Amino acid sequence: MHSFARHRHRKPDKTSTKTTKGLVLNAGQGYDFSALLFDTLWFRGQWRELRRRTITLARIQAGERVLDVGCGTGTLALEVARRVSNASLIAGIDPGTQQIARAKAKAARRREPVNFQVGVIEQIPFPDQTFDAVFSTLMMHHLPASLKRQGLAEIARVLKPGGRLIIADFTRKQDRHGRAARFHAGGSNLQDLTASIQESGLTQVTTEEMMPKRFSAFPGAGFIIAYKR
């Protein structure tokens, strides 16, 4: 999940039981507060819309197993749990210890049995062919190219045959306009990301774009859906 303040970007968290070569966001409750404020005042609710669209694209069915890679404070995974109360397993991993602590506290308060744990994309802590759907939202732009390829291979490993990957990420900086052009966060090129996904062995790749509203600082986003044979 993405950070909304420059000072929240950190290098690998030395206190974590897992380390990663990607950026680690580790702000806990403060992250949720700043994200809500930013989405309300700057994005005009489009980050919330992005989560909803991501879940809709996943088409999760009763009894399926779902993983959110880079789950942050658990907002997306908990929304999945609220919508699909009869899923057999909903899990989330993140390298940030404070993010996972916050996610667990939210799940306990809402009495949602989501399995949150510290984990990294380059070594997903689940067996082969565990999940029907895997999410990655606003995270891919945090990863160097080599780690992105490694992470996508890990996602392909834990997906069941016929399972799907749903990625959402910001539009890259050079493609933004208006107020969105001043937003500091990075983003992904859909074509480049699609090529990396296909290299991991996933197929039937489709894309979709989400444009910013007028007068919104939301930088736009792209969605990618891909399946494992």
Buried (B, 14 or more C-beta within 10 A) or exposed (E): BBBBBEEBBBEBBEEBEBBBBBBBBBBBEBBBEBBBEBBEEBBBEBBBBBBEBBBEBBEBEEEBBBBBBBBBBBBBBBBBBEEBEEBEBBBBBBBBBBBBBBBBBBBEEEEBEBBBBBBBBBEBEBEEBBBBBBBBBBBBBBBEEEBBBBBBBBBBBBBBEEBBBBBBBBBBBEBBEEBBEEBEBBBBBBEEBBEBBEEBBBEEBEBEEBEBBEEBBBBBBBBBBBBBE
